[in-house]
């Protein structure tokens, strides 16, 4: 089966007035499959122009006011403040408002670890675990991978969103309206027809026999149910490419 997308691309918005740091963030994160959009700190004052999964804010010191403002401005995004100076009590205050931080200088792996943790928190906020399994089938929602019997199949971004919505119902039925809303589509006839086509494609990756589905079940005129259980990557190879730094990519980053 041909893979069209190797993994969902996390969109990282890097807010910094330092071009050097913007380039460095790209050099660390983009080789792992993430997309980085750089913008000046003044972006915090304007209206949002980019949907973001993770927002990295480059500051001299940790700032809870900026952290709170960023959380409101980039609703649903994880916020990570990068700073060159901070006090321990400032770090505690930042964490208490739901913002993470990373001190400079940092290694590439330190940054990747923080971003990976942010991705896991976003998944949990959607009501999903990362791994699900059904017999020999294993699903990794973060990496967008499905594996069975030593084979791995990548999901498209649409297929991943469908799985996220249905997995969130924890074995219950996700209605057609819920799934279409998760896809950003109206509940119109042509969109319901498109959803059936997406599910048909998805079943060819999930099911041993797509004509007799056992994992992604149809509830007539209502929606779909995912018959899987939460679990670890038992059948999916523990391949963390895209989440860890290549051996040759290690940087000590100083405030230049």
C-alpha positions as MATLAB code, in Angstrom:
seq = 'XXXXXXXXXXXXXXXXXXXXXXXXXXXXXXXXXXXXXXXXXXXXXXXXXXXXXXXXXXXXXXXXXXXXXXXXXXXXXXXXXXXXXXXXXXXXXXXXXXXXXXXXXXXXXXXXXXXXXXXXXXXXXXXXXXXXXXXXXXXXXXXXXXXXXXXXXXXXXXXXXXXXXXXXXXXXXXXXXXXXXXXXXXXXXXXXXXXXXXXXXXXXXXXXXXXXXXXXXXXXXXXXXXXXXXXXXXXXXXXXXXXXXXXXXXXXXXXX';
ca = [
       0.000    0.000    0.000;
       1.396    3.361   -0.993;
       1.814    5.898    1.822;
       0.772    9.423    0.924;
       1.695   11.137    4.184;
       4.415    9.821    6.483;
       3.060   11.585    9.563;
       0.826   14.511   10.450;
       2.817   17.730   10.326;
       2.857   19.647   13.577;
       2.758   23.373   12.851;
       5.196   25.236   15.083;
       4.924   29.029   15.219;
       8.286   30.499   16.291;
       7.960   34.053   17.632;
      11.368   35.690   17.854;
      13.067   38.867   16.727;
      16.295   36.916   16.159;
      16.621   35.602   12.624;
      19.430   33.331   13.792;
      17.163   31.594   16.293;
      14.347   31.305   13.767;
      16.723   29.550   11.372;
      18.018   27.295   14.122;
      14.511   26.195   15.133;
      13.810   25.333   11.511;
      17.055   23.375   11.213;
      16.167   21.270   14.268;
      12.422   20.776   13.826;
      11.794   20.611   10.084;
      14.024   17.559    9.420;
      11.741   15.686   11.874;
       8.654   16.370    9.746;
       7.337   19.395   11.574;
       6.577   22.670    9.838;
       8.012   25.868   11.321;
       6.567   29.315   10.603;
       8.702   32.166   11.946;
       7.315   35.577   12.916;
       8.429   38.556   15.041;
       7.365   38.945   18.672;
       5.018   41.752   17.622;
       2.752   39.001   16.253;
       1.493   38.632   19.825;
      -0.142   42.050   19.557;
      -2.024   41.458   16.304;
      -4.798   39.083   15.338;
      -3.867   35.431   14.703;
      -2.825   34.824   11.100;
      -1.689   31.208   11.493;
      -3.253   28.144   13.041;
      -0.592   26.731   15.336;
      -0.152   23.473   17.214;
       2.850   24.680   19.230;
       3.895   28.300   19.744;
       7.510   28.976   20.760;
       8.064   32.457   22.230;
      11.611   33.768   22.575;
      11.965   36.058   25.616;
      14.688   37.418   27.857;
      12.768   36.272   30.953;
       9.782   34.041   31.631;
       6.583   36.074   31.588;
       3.234   34.777   32.865;
       1.339   37.701   31.328;
       2.695   36.923   27.875;
       2.034   33.233   28.485;
      -1.616   33.870   29.414;
      -2.096   36.188   26.450;
      -0.606   33.650   24.075;
      -2.887   30.904   25.402;
      -5.925   33.053   24.703;
      -4.676   34.225   21.316;
      -3.638   30.781   20.032;
      -6.503   28.767   21.442;
      -5.782   25.049   21.579;
      -2.045   25.476   20.934;
       0.678   24.466   23.352;
       2.866   27.389   24.446;
       6.612   27.040   25.025;
       8.627   30.022   26.276;
      12.362   30.026   25.535;
      14.402   32.362   27.704;
      18.011   33.119   28.599;
      17.343   34.172   32.205;
      14.826   32.847   34.675;
      14.294   32.291   38.368;
      13.025   29.014   39.761;
       9.865   30.671   41.076;
       9.178   32.065   37.596;
       9.371   28.553   36.179;
       6.832   27.318   38.736;
       4.480   30.219   37.923;
       4.736   29.535   34.185;
       3.925   25.848   34.628;
       0.935   26.703   36.831;
      -0.744   28.611   33.988;
      -0.223   25.693   31.597;
       2.798   27.046   29.734;
       6.068   25.138   29.372;
       9.550   26.656   29.183;
      13.053   25.894   27.997;
      16.174   27.730   29.152;
      18.894   28.837   26.772;
      21.399   27.458   26.004;
      19.694   24.187   25.068;
      20.541   21.100   23.049;
      18.572   20.123   19.964;
      17.292   17.057   21.803;
      16.025   19.249   24.664;
      13.900   21.223   22.210;
      12.616   18.096   20.458;
      11.662   16.556   23.788;
       9.669   19.645   24.757;
       7.871   19.787   21.401;
       7.127   16.059   21.518;
       5.637   16.469   25.016;
       3.510   19.341   23.713;
       2.212   17.130   20.893;
       1.224   14.436   23.397;
      -0.598   17.007   25.560;
      -2.551   18.246   22.536;
      -3.610   14.698   21.749;
      -4.692   14.118   25.359;
      -6.644   17.399   25.314;
      -8.662   15.979   22.409;
      -9.596   13.024   24.618;
      -7.331   10.563   22.796;
      -4.507    8.307   23.808;
      -1.553    7.943   21.496;
      -1.644    4.175   20.941;
      -4.566    1.837   20.249;
      -4.584   -1.826   19.273;
      -6.940   -4.555   18.111;
      -5.260   -7.930   17.848;
      -2.262   -7.559   15.536;
      -3.367   -4.072   14.498;
      -1.658   -1.124   16.193;
      -2.466    2.559   15.699;
      -0.190    5.478   16.578;
      -2.308    8.622   16.388;
       0.620   10.976   16.979;
       2.801    9.553   14.218;
      -0.235    8.851   12.042;
       0.804    5.232   11.560;
      -1.055    1.936   11.364;
       0.835   -1.334   11.666;
      -0.054   -4.984   11.330;
       2.080   -8.117   11.179;
       5.327   -6.210   10.727;
       3.932   -3.894    8.033;
       3.381   -0.188    8.488;
       0.888    1.996    6.644;
       0.828    5.773    6.891;
      -2.388    7.718    7.229;
      -3.401   10.837    5.383;
      -4.168   13.873    7.534;
      -7.906   13.389    6.862;
      -7.763    9.740    7.888;
      -5.930   10.675   11.070;
      -8.554   13.278   11.983;
     -11.311   10.724   11.450;
      -9.519    8.281   13.745;
      -9.010   10.975   16.396;
     -12.698   11.879   16.452;
     -13.856    8.257   16.592;
     -11.190    7.229   19.139;
     -12.308   10.093   21.386;
     -15.639    8.319   21.847;
     -13.819    5.430   23.582;
     -15.711    2.611   21.862;
     -18.946    4.571   21.511;
     -20.397    5.929   18.306;
     -19.021    9.118   16.775;
     -21.842   10.689   14.797;
     -21.444   11.736   11.187;
     -21.935   15.345   12.283;
     -19.129   15.030   14.867;
     -16.715   13.566   12.349;
     -17.504   16.161    9.692;
     -17.076   18.910   12.268;
     -13.664   17.439   13.121;
     -12.794   17.601    9.434;
     -13.952   21.210    9.202;
     -16.723   20.250    6.781;
     -20.443   21.081    6.882;
     -22.974   18.299    7.396;
     -24.124   18.432    3.765;
     -24.952   15.564    1.427;
     -21.756   15.797   -0.621;
     -19.663   15.944    2.555;
     -21.388   12.858    3.960;
     -20.672   11.109    0.674;
     -17.031   12.218    0.872;
     -16.838   10.843    4.417;
     -17.967    7.419    3.211;
     -15.159    7.494    0.631;
     -12.604    8.454    3.304;
     -13.797    5.624    5.554;
     -13.582    3.176    2.629;
      -9.924    4.154    2.116;
      -9.224    4.012    5.834;
     -10.681    0.517    6.152;
      -8.262   -0.710    3.508;
      -5.494    0.208    5.951;
      -7.162   -0.878    9.197;
      -8.976   -4.063    8.254;
      -7.731   -7.525    7.322;
     -10.827   -7.796    5.098;
     -12.216   -4.312    4.280;
     -15.460   -5.868    2.976;
     -16.072   -7.351    6.451;
     -14.828   -4.664    8.848;
     -14.034   -5.611   12.430;
     -12.255   -2.460   13.594;
     -14.075    0.554   12.131;
     -17.748   -0.309   12.271;
     -20.694    1.493   10.693;
     -23.736    2.380   12.758;
     -26.381    2.814   10.064;
     -27.387    6.450    9.497;
     -25.682    7.446   12.756;
     -21.896    7.270   12.485;
     -18.893    5.047   13.140;
     -17.401    3.131   16.062;
     -13.742    2.176   16.523;
     -13.349   -1.262   18.127;
      -9.876   -0.919   19.616;
      -8.313   -0.723   23.061;
      -5.748    1.709   24.441;
      -2.286    0.210   24.659;
       1.364    0.450   23.814;
       3.027   -0.005   20.408;
       3.014   -3.808   20.647;
       2.658   -4.455   16.920;
       3.997   -1.150   15.692;
       7.760   -0.920   15.595;
       9.042    1.509   18.201;
      10.256    3.891   15.551;
      10.441    7.424   16.918;
      11.711    9.059   13.746;
      10.317   12.547   13.612;
      10.416   12.865   17.390;
      14.117   12.599   18.153;
      17.113   14.425   16.843;
      19.307   12.760   14.246;
      22.639   11.797   15.778;
      24.438   14.496   13.828;
      22.023   17.261   14.833;
      23.001   18.522   18.249;
      23.358   22.195   19.053;
      24.201   24.217   22.108;
      22.210   27.371   21.590;
      23.402   30.584   23.165;
      21.755   33.981   23.165;
      23.769   35.608   20.412;
];
